[in-house]
């Protein structure tokens, strides 16, 4: 994807003296125009020390890698909320900085299956959902053969299974007589529908053999509640556990199967047995939040520019190593917070943006861009009135595979999508950069664009850009730490992001193709 373009610009060098970082351009966009000195003034107010303090705090061990399922994400949200309060950023969601994400936290709990005070932990597996109980207790059990309900063969004759635990053989191979002839046609058996209609407490499915079941649970977030189901909880148990449950009947699994084969029918058995088991998965509402502030515009305040960064990371890994994510993405969060502080200061001084700037710190980016997706499906401000998204994801390091000349000059990737609007956005960013920070903007694979939150905006045809230094060897490793951050480079990149947002928030038609000669003068300091 072409980011750095020269065909739309021509430096005019005849009869002109250059000041530091001063040029006259022929461009396809109206740039900052008369406001350029004001923009420069505020861009130079970005405080690298404040950026460093924020980044260092977020990337500290106490934040536990800011994983969306651990305590670290809550500590991060609390810290950022306190910082926004200190900077007096206006709250963006009906008097709050928080937008609660509708998500469910899946966690492990102690796995057990108690029968007469004997505890089994490796003899069963239970795939409970958020709509099914984790813990089930009962003393009413019904043995019902293969669990078949069919006019030609019925394992439930003269027995009530409502609110009881049903014990059945795995019927994958079906019930057969002693000659091996199946007793029913599995294709026509309405067994599941019948069992659902009777609402048993749970079904225990006996899997022949004595194999153990290892732990299968992984913790995580669920972002879509499952639709209401009528299905009953199903637990797969091994033969050893089944024999323990069947103890009051004085029969074993093999004996009962033999009787069905010999008689060509099943006689269900009702008996009492104290059973209590935990499926090893518990669910609760997750405390997971996007954070949002709003810097209200003036004459174009009902149009919006999003400035965003994700504040989650991947948590704690092997041998309790904390993945601090200094670059990914404490660097982006620190930059966005400082840009927001300066924008808010400009507004207080009567130099605020024409369009409103929405400041968004997304959660659950590492879970699949879930925070951004949730915001766009549950927008606080109209999506149709959002004209651009400027997202910052990793701007504190030197990435791999960068040419030495770009590293010496200073660089940032400004990655946009492939639409015409994004192409125009790229040219606008290039223009702003050429007359201000003068960073190299190397070409980068467009596939990288799908890996951060701006992609969710682009899917809705909202022009969106990601500022990033690109990948490096410490990405998603516990070695992504503060001491490797290049703060001068971070601040310079943040200045370009600031000026980009300023352009989009103040230019009446930032993405309208228009050729004009504009004289601009910047003195952006490193």
Phi and psi in degrees as a GROMACS rama.xvg file:
@    title "Ramachandran Plot"
@    xaxis  label "Phi"
@    yaxis  label "Psi"
@TYPE xy
-78.9351  118.535  UNK-2
-107.783  -50.442  UNK-3
-90.5866  112.726  UNK-4
-123.384  139.694  UNK-5
-114.527  -13.3694  UNK-6
-70.5387  -22.1631  UNK-7
-91.3058  -0.43668  UNK-8
-131.694  148.474  UNK-9
-142.988  116.414  UNK-10
-70.8081  131.688  UNK-11
-97.2235  112.736  UNK-12
-111.457  -12.6189  UNK-13
-71.5269  137.431  UNK-14
47.7742  48.619  UNK-15
-145.542  135.951  UNK-16
-98.4514  132.125  UNK-17
-90.545  132.165  UNK-18
-89.5317  175.167  UNK-19
-62.492  122.928  UNK-20
57.8315  39.8216  UNK-21
-118.592  134.335  UNK-22
-154.414  160.527  UNK-23
-112.294  127.004  UNK-24
-119.792  147.606  UNK-25
-100.835  111.1  UNK-26
-128.558  166.289  UNK-27
-91.6277  2.13367  UNK-28
-132.11  150.601  UNK-29
-77.0872  117.566  UNK-30
-85.4335  -149.17  UNK-31
-73.9834  -15.0623  UNK-32
56.1356  -130.472  UNK-33
-64.9643  -16.9461  UNK-34
-89.4102  4.80896  UNK-35
-61.2775  -39.3859  UNK-36
-68.2814  -34.9846  UNK-37
-66.1861  -44.3525  UNK-38
-60.5055  -44.6703  UNK-39
-61.1746  -43.282  UNK-40
-54.9282  -45.7907  UNK-41
-78.6917  -33.1009  UNK-42
-60.1371  -36.9717  UNK-43
-74.8438  -7.00678  UNK-44
-87.3848  -6.05741  UNK-45
-60.0569  123.978  UNK-46
-99.2021  110.535  UNK-47
-64.4166  -28.4761  UNK-48
-68.7979  -41.9534  UNK-49
-62.353  -41.9818  UNK-50
-59.1893  -43.9081  UNK-51
-64.4655  -41.612  UNK-52
-62.3469  -45.9626  UNK-53
-63.4962  -47.3771  UNK-54
-61.9938  -44.7577  UNK-55
-63.1047  -38.2947  UNK-56
-66.2179  -49.3621  UNK-57
-64.5498  -30.6476  UNK-58
-94.702  16.9262  UNK-59
-84.4877  160.764  UNK-60
-60.0831  -31.7357  UNK-61
-63.643  -19.7112  UNK-62
-90.0603  2.81871  UNK-63
52.7269  34.9049  UNK-64
74.4115  6.63115  UNK-65
53.2088  32.9698  UNK-66
-68.8581  142.445  UNK-67
-68.0967  -9.466  UNK-68
-109.226  1.71355  UNK-69
-119.468  179.843  UNK-70
-64.3279  -22.3345  UNK-71
-61.052  -35.9198  UNK-72
-67.5869  -33.3722  UNK-73
-69.4613  -42.7535  UNK-74
-62.1747  -39.1241  UNK-75
-64.7323  -44.8875  UNK-76
-62.7435  -41.7005  UNK-77
-63.1872  -43.0643  UNK-78
-64.0469  -46.6218  UNK-79
-65.7565  -37.1337  UNK-80
-61.3685  -42.8037  UNK-81
-63.9143  -39.1829  UNK-82
-66.4686  -43.1082  UNK-83
-64.4437  -36.3522  UNK-84
-64.8225  -44.4587  UNK-85
-60.7697  -39.4908  UNK-86
-81.7466  -1.61805  UNK-87
58.4247  38.5847  UNK-88
-71.8688  132.97  UNK-89
-61.8817  135.886  UNK-90
-67.4338  139.444  UNK-91
-100.119  -4.90324  UNK-92
-134.845  82.3447  UNK-93
52.0081  52.5407  UNK-94
81.7379  13.0902  UNK-95
-136.048  153.88  UNK-96
-86.4725  -8.54284  UNK-97
-106.296  139.718  UNK-98
-120.268  107.78  UNK-99
-69.5985  129.727  UNK-100
-87.2305  130.313  UNK-101
-75.038  95.734  UNK-102
-145.624  157.621  UNK-103
-118.362  132.284  UNK-104
-92.474  121.844  UNK-105
-98.8826  123.056  UNK-106
-130.113  157.711  UNK-107
-79.5742  146.617  UNK-108
-133.041  171.868  UNK-109
-63.8319  123.96  UNK-110
-88.4286  130.55  UNK-111
-157.573  157.516  UNK-112
-139.65  104.469  UNK-113
-95.9056  129.012  UNK-114
-133.383  115.646  UNK-115
50.7006  46.2348  UNK-116
68.7943  11.3015  UNK-117
-99.9372  128.673  UNK-118
-103.25  118.566  UNK-119
-106.116  131.118  UNK-120
-119.602  -11.7125  UNK-121
-127.524  22.8165  UNK-122
-113.029  9.11759  UNK-123
-156.894  165.493  UNK-124
-141.356  144.865  UNK-125
-141.292  114.408  UNK-126
-97.4496  70.3439  UNK-127
-76.5136  150.936  UNK-128
-106.068  173.471  UNK-129
-58.9642  -19.0639  UNK-130
-97.5213  4.15158  UNK-131
-119.379  150.211  UNK-132
-66.4499  146.134  UNK-133
-82.5965  -39.5439  UNK-134
-110.919  128.495  UNK-135
-127.614  131.884  UNK-136
-131.101  136.989  UNK-137
-164.238  158.932  UNK-138
-123.315  8.9474  UNK-139
-109.008  115.731  UNK-140
-125.523  141.315  UNK-141
-124.695  120.329  UNK-142
-85.7504  126.147  UNK-143
-133.227  48.9041  UNK-144
54.2067  -119.927  UNK-145
-97.2416  5.72902  UNK-146
69.2573  35.7774  UNK-147
-98.1016  130.731  UNK-148
-123.563  108.091  UNK-149
-156.565  145.384  UNK-150
-55.0947  -31.2282  UNK-151
-85.8379  -18.4893  UNK-152
-158.12  120.785  UNK-153
-132.631  114.663  UNK-154
-84.0814  -4.8673  UNK-155
-110.698  16.9813  UNK-156
-62.0122  128.022  UNK-157
60.8003  34.6052  UNK-158
-141.335  143.088  UNK-159
-107.843  124.495  UNK-160
-106.852  2.69655  UNK-161
-59.2998  128.652  UNK-162
60.5752  23.0971  UNK-163
-119.34  164.804  UNK-164
-88.9016  128.365  UNK-165
-103.867  128.646  UNK-166
-110.237  118.275  UNK-167
-138.924  159.51  UNK-168
-77.9321  150.515  UNK-169
-60.2381  117.867  UNK-170
-99.015  26.2353  UNK-171
-58.8683  -34.9399  UNK-172
-100.216  -12.3616  UNK-173
82.0208  157.439  UNK-174
-76.9293  138.307  UNK-175
-137.059  156.574  UNK-176
-83.3251  -176.444  UNK-177
-67.3441  -13.2169  UNK-178
-94.9694  2.28357  UNK-179
84.7034  7.16997  UNK-180
-84.9813  128.037  UNK-181
-64.329  143.71  UNK-182
-89.4806  -3.20075  UNK-183
-160.905  165.694  UNK-184
-95.776  111.053  UNK-185
-62.2471  -26.3141  UNK-186
-67.6316  -24.1325  UNK-187
-106.983  5.36205  UNK-188
-81.1511  121.648  UNK-189
-92.5192  37.5928  UNK-190
-61.1412  -46.6741  UNK-191
-62.6497  -42.4432  UNK-192
-61.7228  -42.0222  UNK-193
-63.7911  -48.5824  UNK-194
-60.5705  -43.2175  UNK-195
-58.72  -41.7331  UNK-196
-64.8958  -26.4262  UNK-197
-89.7974  -8.88529  UNK-198
52.4335  63.0789  UNK-199
-70.7962  162.19  UNK-200
-70.6666  -38.7303  UNK-201
-168.453  160.65  UNK-202
-117.396  125.72  UNK-203
-98.7737  117.657  UNK-204
-100.672  117.244  UNK-205
-82.326  119.448  UNK-206
-100.557  116.006  UNK-207
-55.5648  141.492  UNK-208
108.266  177.205  UNK-209
-121.55  26.9047  UNK-210
-68.9789  143.926  UNK-211
-85.9417  159.731  UNK-212
-115.007  116.834  UNK-213
-75.8544  166.619  UNK-214
-61.7047  137.439  UNK-215
-125.07  2.6193  UNK-216
-90.7363  135.589  UNK-217
-121.746  139.016  UNK-218
-76.9452  155.263  UNK-219
170.941  -176.098  UNK-220
-108.153  141.863  UNK-221
-110.704  130.152  UNK-222
-105.871  -8.05479  UNK-223
-129.971  118.762  UNK-224
-65.4202  136.538  UNK-225
-69.0096  145.367  UNK-226
-65.5823  150.382  UNK-227
-55.6749  130.454  UNK-228
-119.233  155.003  UNK-229
-100.077  0.829685  UNK-230
-67.464  149.302  UNK-231
-91.0867  152.113  UNK-232
-64.3949  134.153  UNK-233
-118.974  129.885  UNK-234
-120.875  127.482  UNK-235
-93.2452  127.179  UNK-236
-124.193  156.429  UNK-237
-89.6768  174.434  UNK-238
-67.3122  -35.2801  UNK-239
-61.7274  -44.6493  UNK-240
-67.9091  -39.6518  UNK-241
-59.9959  -41.9813  UNK-242
-63.5684  -36.1057  UNK-243
-65.0945  -41.1807  UNK-244
-66.7214  -37.6729  UNK-245
-77.539  -1.39106  UNK-246
-49.1223  -43.1718  UNK-247
-62.3524  -21.1229  UNK-248
-85.6597  -10.4507  UNK-249
60.3572  31.087  UNK-250
-135.327  157.869  UNK-251
-109.901  171.967  UNK-252
-58.9079  -45.8039  UNK-253
-65.8583  -38.1108  UNK-254
-64.1889  -44.0759  UNK-255
-65.4  -40.0888  UNK-256
-65.8788  -36.8216  UNK-257
-64.3288  -40.0636  UNK-258
-62.3539  -40.2313  UNK-259
-64.2326  -43.142  UNK-260
-63.9179  -39.7779  UNK-261
-73.4002  -38.7973  UNK-262
-94.6541  -16.1988  UNK-263
72.9115  13.6111  UNK-264
-157.142  167.35  UNK-265
-117.592  137.218  UNK-266
-105.079  107.506  UNK-267
-63.4588  152.925  UNK-268
-127.556  125.629  UNK-269
-99.9205  132.436  UNK-270
-153.345  166.036  UNK-271
-102.847  134.887  UNK-272
-158.572  124.305  UNK-273
-70.9142  118.586  UNK-274
-126.639  139.545  UNK-275
-149.047  124.877  UNK-276
-141.862  153.718  UNK-277
-118.426  125.763  UNK-278
-70.7073  -6.2482  UNK-279
78.955  7.7514  UNK-280
-132.128  126.007  UNK-281
-120.386  151.361  UNK-282
-128.195  142.858  UNK-283
-152.732  161.19  UNK-284
-63.2665  130.109  UNK-285
-82.8177  141.249  UNK-286
-91.0134  81.0446  UNK-287
-130.702  122.345  UNK-288
-136.267  137.752  UNK-289
-75.6532  152.06  UNK-290
-116.813  135.96  UNK-291
-142.519  134.605  UNK-292
-127.201  163.491  UNK-293
-136.196  128.912  UNK-294
-109.255  103.197  UNK-295
-70.1186  137.011  UNK-296
-80.3132  -174.055  UNK-297
-104.608  -102.283  UNK-298
-71.9985  -19.393  UNK-299
-114.999  33.1447  UNK-300
-64.5718  -18.7781  UNK-301
-88.6013  8.95888  UNK-302
-113.501  152.646  UNK-303
-134.196  142.426  UNK-304
-117.646  127.748  UNK-305
-92.8906  131.229  UNK-306
-116.818  119.956  UNK-307
-140.39  160.992  UNK-308
-161.733  147.93  UNK-309
-91.8206  140.34  UNK-310
-107.745  1.6941  UNK-311
-89.7616  163.885  UNK-312
-143.969  -151.223  UNK-313
-112.853  6.92843  UNK-314
86.5021  -140.578  UNK-315
-113.045  133.84  UNK-316
-114.593  -148.193  UNK-317
-57.5324  135.266  UNK-318
55.6341  35.423  UNK-319
60.8419  27.9024  UNK-320
-73.8722  126.882  UNK-321
-87.5182  125.203  UNK-322
-89.9834  89.836  UNK-323
-70.2673  -24.3757  UNK-324
57.888  50.8898  UNK-325
-62.5463  -45.8252  UNK-326
-81.2944  -41.4919  UNK-327
-108.093  95.0864  UNK-328
-133.195  40.7949  UNK-329
-61.0168  -30.6689  UNK-330
-63.905  -44.6875  UNK-331
-67.191  -40.4466  UNK-332
-63.8354  -45.3322  UNK-333
-61.6401  -39.9911  UNK-334
-65.8715  -45.5776  UNK-335
-62.5736  -42.5555  UNK-336
-61.0916  -42.6213  UNK-337
-70.4732  -39.2169  UNK-338
-60.9062  -42.8042  UNK-339
-63.6332  -40.9588  UNK-340
-59.1916  -44.5739  UNK-341
-71.2626  -39.2465  UNK-342
-59.54  -42.6831  UNK-343
-65.2891  -37.7233  UNK-344
-64.1822  -41.7098  UNK-345
-60.0778  -40.8636  UNK-346
-64.0651  -42.272  UNK-347
-61.5391  -29.5132  UNK-348
-94.0287  14.8145  UNK-349
77.8558  16.5663  UNK-350
-118.777  26.109  UNK-351
-69.585  171.15  UNK-352
-72.2997  154.951  UNK-353
-75.5563  -46.0096  UNK-354
-86.8465  157.073  UNK-355
-77.4459  141.151  UNK-356
-107.545  117.671  UNK-357
-91.7023  120.571  UNK-358
-97.4306  117.765  UNK-359
-125.516  124.557  UNK-360
-106.38  110.027  UNK-361
-86.6367  141.612  UNK-362
-95.7886  167.721  UNK-363
56.3415  30.414  UNK-364
-64.9294  -39.5978  UNK-365
-70.2337  -13.4874  UNK-366
-89.978  2.97975  UNK-367
114.441  40.9942  UNK-368
59.4746  33.0117  UNK-369
-71.3986  -34.253  UNK-370
-65.0193  -45.9657  UNK-371
-65.202  -42.0883  UNK-372
-60.7782  -42.1414  UNK-373
-65.1403  -43.7746  UNK-374
-58.6827  -44.2366  UNK-375
-71.4835  -24.6292  UNK-376
-88.0571  -15.446  UNK-377
-135.318  61.9719  UNK-378
-68.8531  141.089  UNK-379
-81.8835  -34.1619  UNK-380
-121.93  149.588  UNK-381
-57.6061  126.762  UNK-382
-64.0854  -39.0209  UNK-383
-66.2122  -17.3764  UNK-384
-102.072  7.1743  UNK-385
-90.9265  116.443  UNK-386
-95.3897  -15.7735  UNK-387
-165.989  155.621  UNK-388
-128.554  126.273  UNK-389
-112.609  108.239  UNK-390
-110.105  138.43  UNK-391
-117.893  121.59  UNK-392
-140.579  97.8239  UNK-393
75.3883  93.9308  UNK-394
-132.959  24.1402  UNK-395
-110.231  5.53863  UNK-396
-134.714  172.72  UNK-397
-97.4379  119.484  UNK-398
-74.9765  172.161  UNK-399
-81.2929  159.643  UNK-400
59.7211  36.0423  UNK-401
-105.373  133.193  UNK-402
-63.0456  145.719  UNK-403
-58.4196  -36.8385  UNK-404
-64.3354  -36.7286  UNK-405
-70.14  -38.2444  UNK-406
-65.3312  -41.0215  UNK-407
-65.3982  -41.8822  UNK-408
-72.8632  -28.3433  UNK-409
95.5752  135.123  UNK-410
-144.513  165.425  UNK-411
-155.343  143.37  UNK-412
-82.9267  133.215  UNK-413
-120.925  91.9532  UNK-414
-98.8755  125.949  UNK-415
-123.2  170.155  UNK-416
-78.442  -172.102  UNK-417
-97.6581  1.04803  UNK-418
-73.4037  165.219  UNK-419
-61.7722  -41.9462  UNK-420
-60.0031  -39.9515  UNK-421
-70.8534  -31.2811  UNK-422
-64.4487  -42.1148  UNK-423
-64.4233  -38.2077  UNK-424
-61.4202  -43.69  UNK-425
-57.6477  -43.9127  UNK-426
-65.245  -37.4031  UNK-427
-65.1409  -43.3701  UNK-428
-63.8746  -41.8881  UNK-429
-59.5878  -41.0686  UNK-430
-63.5877  -47.8002  UNK-431
-59.6698  -43.9254  UNK-432
-63.5262  -41.9223  UNK-433
-63.3408  -29.4801  UNK-434
-104.328  12.7146  UNK-435
-139.15  -94.1678  UNK-436
-74.004  -24.214  UNK-437
50.8762  45.0352  UNK-438
-78.8546  150.461  UNK-439
-71.945  140.757  UNK-440
-123.556  86.4782  UNK-441
-67.0069  159.538  UNK-442
-72.3713  143.451  UNK-443
-139.418  146.561  UNK-444
-56.7702  132.964  UNK-445
-66.8057  -19.0963  UNK-446
-63.0638  -27.0498  UNK-447
-64.5679  -23.3422  UNK-448
-63.6964  -28.1864  UNK-449
-78.3285  -3.2997  UNK-450
-99.6684  9.06087  UNK-451
-143.852  176.091  UNK-452
-64.193  -26.1965  UNK-453
-60.8876  -23.8546  UNK-454
-61.6514  -35.6244  UNK-455
-63.1153  -34.022  UNK-456
-71.6517  -42.3475  UNK-457
-60.9015  -34.4985  UNK-458
-61.3879  -22.986  UNK-459
-100.095  18.197  UNK-460
63.4322  28.0243  UNK-461
-94.5108  121.451  UNK-462
-53.9784  131.88  UNK-463
-147.75  142.223  UNK-464
-131.34  147.736  UNK-465
-116.098  119.844  UNK-466
-88.169  128.223  UNK-467
-157.736  154.528  UNK-468
-88.8034  -5.16739  UNK-469
84.7041  179.352  UNK-470
-72.7014  156.306  UNK-471
-148.858  175.47  UNK-472
-65.9062  -19.5396  UNK-473
-96.068  2.67707  UNK-474
-61.1764  126.333  UNK-475
58.363  34.9151  UNK-476
-126.211  158.666  UNK-477
-70.2124  -5.63144  UNK-478
-87.8641  1.58558  UNK-479
-78.2319  81.2292  UNK-480
-118.596  169.249  UNK-481
-63.1679  -37.8833  UNK-482
-63.9984  -13.0225  UNK-483
-96.717  0.0972568  UNK-484
-78.725  135.159  UNK-485
-97.7625  93.7244  UNK-486
-67.985  -36.8119  UNK-487
-60.0134  -42.759  UNK-488
-64.8619  -42.0047  UNK-489
-58.6109  -46.1519  UNK-490
-65.7209  -40.8676  UNK-491
-64.1342  -41.349  UNK-492
-65.3307  -38.6129  UNK-493
-63.2119  -34.4032  UNK-494
-63.446  -41.6154  UNK-495
-63.7415  -41.909  UNK-496
-62.0568  -41.5152  UNK-497
-59.0996  -49.8431  UNK-498
-65.3031  -32.2324  UNK-499
-65.159  -47.5604  UNK-500
-62.6652  -40.1513  UNK-501
-58.8854  -44.9429  UNK-502
-60.073  -49.1852  UNK-503
-67.5388  -30.8078  UNK-504
-82.0195  -17.7798  UNK-505
-116.053  -26.2079  UNK-506
-73.9103  123.51  UNK-507
-56.9727  -35.6213  UNK-508
-135.002  74.8404  UNK-509
-67.4652  -20.4144  UNK-510
-119.286  20.2751  UNK-511
-91.7828  129.675  UNK-512
-67.5002  121.985  UNK-513
-157.514  126.595  UNK-514
-98.6398  125.147  UNK-515
-153.433  150.445  UNK-516
-92.6943  120.719  UNK-517
-127.479  128.247  UNK-518
-93.378  126.089  UNK-519
-131.112  148.382  UNK-520
-137.402  120.689  UNK-521
-126.55  155.048  UNK-522
-143.976  71.9389  UNK-523
-82.7758  119.858  UNK-524
-87.5037  151.416  UNK-525
